[in-house]
Amino acid sequence: MPERAVKGEREAQLAQAKENLARLTDEVELAIHTAHNKLERTQQMLKVSEEIMALRSESNRVLQQELLQGAALKSQAAMASAQEYDAKALLLQSQLDYSQAHDEFIHAMGVAPE
């Protein structure tokens, strides 16, 4: 094979490699950006869930106290307890979502998980 043909082939391979690198770089940047956005969203949801849990717990505590004093109905106290359990379930789901988003972000960054 003539030297000129070999050189042309090598240049074509180099150009293809550069295109592949640019495409992969774009894909990685997009994956990192997407994972980071998800991490931020789930972190915000986790904060909201914690606030809801605190409010539902306090509401339940107050209604249970009122029930003991005869100022609330059993159905009201039961509803407050159910709402506290719902808030706890939401908090647990938010914690799981955040943990998964954190793992996805670490993976996108190419860092070995702890």
Phi, psi and omega in degrees: 000132181295153183300322181295321179293319179297317180297317178298320179295318180295321178294322178294319177296319179297316179298319178295318178298319178296319177297316179298317179297317179297318179295315179296321178299316178298318180296318180293317178300317178296317180298319180294315180298315179297315180295321179295318177299317179296320179298316179296316179298315182290330177293319177295318179295323178297317178297316179298317180298321178296319178295317179298317180299316180297317180294316180294323178295316179293319178299317179296318180300315181296314181293325177294321178294317178296325177298316179296330181270357180081013183264357179223153178278155176302322181296324178293317179294321179294320178296319178297320177295317180297319179294325177293319177295321176298318179295322178295319178297318177297318179297315179297319178295320179295321177296318178296314180300317180296317180298317178294318179295323178297315178298319178296321179294315178299317179297316180297326180285344180082020180265141178290132180296152180283000000 
